[in-house]
Amino acid sequence: MNKETYQAMIRGLRATIIEKEVVFGEAEAKNDVLELLDLLEDLDQFWNSEEDLNSNASALHAFIEATRKRYSEVRRDG
């Protein structure tokens, strides 16, 4: 994997998370967002374990952690 492909993948997954929130709302998007966060984290750990594709990996990890924390507090009605 090269740096440009990795960064495009990460941007796409982050954009998908945000779009799910906008389209469905946090409660409806919760399960999908949590699955996408797991995927995002797994792919980052696999492809960027040495942080050579993203020197600012801490920003991505902060996004994942903050989003996961926010969604742990979201209740889904129904």
SULSUL-V893193 format. One record per residue. N is the residue number from 1. RES is the residue in three letters. OMEGA is omega in degrees with one decimal (999 if undefined). NEAR is the number of other ideal C-beta (glycine too) atoms within 12 Angstrom. Layout:
BEGIN
N|RES|OMEGA|NEAR ; N|RES|OMEGA|NEAR
END
This chain:
BEGIN
1|MET|175.8|18 ; 2|ASN|-174.7|12 ; 3|LYS|-177.9|16 ; 4|GLU|179.0|12 ; 5|THR|178.3|16 ; 6|TYR|-177.7|27 ; 7|GLN|176.7|23 ; 8|ALA|178.9|18 ; 9|MET|-179.1|26 ; 10|ILE|178.1|32 ; 11|ARG|-179.6|18 ; 12|GLY|179.2|18 ; 13|LEU|176.9|31 ; 14|ARG|179.0|27 ; 15|ALA|178.7|18 ; 16|THR|177.5|23 ; 17|ILE|-179.4|35 ; 18|ILE|-179.9|20 ; 19|GLU|176.8|17 ; 20|LYS|179.2|26 ; 21|GLU|-176.8|25 ; 22|VAL|-174.4|14 ; 23|VAL|-172.5|15 ; 24|PHE|-172.1|19 ; 25|GLY|-174.2|18 ; 26|GLU|-176.3|25 ; 27|ALA|-179.3|19 ; 28|GLU|-176.4|19 ; 29|ALA|-170.5|26 ; 30|LYS|-175.9|27 ; 31|ASN|179.3|18 ; 32|ASP|-178.9|25 ; 33|VAL|179.2|35 ; 34|LEU|175.8|25 ; 35|GLU|178.5|19 ; 36|LEU|176.3|30 ; 37|LEU|177.0|33 ; 38|ASP|179.1|20 ; 39|LEU|179.4|22 ; 40|LEU|179.7|34 ; 41|GLU|179.2|27 ; 42|ASP|-179.0|17 ; 43|LEU|177.6|27 ; 44|ASP|-179.7|31 ; 45|GLN|-179.7|19 ; 46|PHE|-172.7|15 ; 47|TRP|-173.1|26 ; 48|ASN|-176.4|28 ; 49|SER|179.2|16 ; 50|GLU|178.3|13 ; 51|GLU|177.9|18 ; 52|ASP|178.6|13 ; 53|LEU|179.6|25 ; 54|ASN|-178.1|29 ; 55|SER|178.9|14 ; 56|ASN|-178.0|15 ; 57|ALA|-179.3|24 ; 58|SER|177.4|14 ; 59|ALA|177.3|16 ; 60|LEU|-179.8|31 ; 61|HIS|177.5|21 ; 62|ALA|176.8|13 ; 63|PHE|-179.4|28 ; 64|ILE|-178.3|30 ; 65|GLU|-178.8|17 ; 66|ALA|-179.6|16 ; 67|THR|178.4|30 ; 68|ARG|179.0|23 ; 69|LYS|180.0|14 ; 70|ARG|-178.5|20 ; 71|TYR|175.9|29 ; 72|SER|179.8|16 ; 73|GLU|-177.9|13 ; 74|VAL|175.3|21 ; 75|ARG|175.2|12 ; 76|ARG|179.4|18 ; 77|ASP|174.2|9 ; 78|GLY|999|7
END
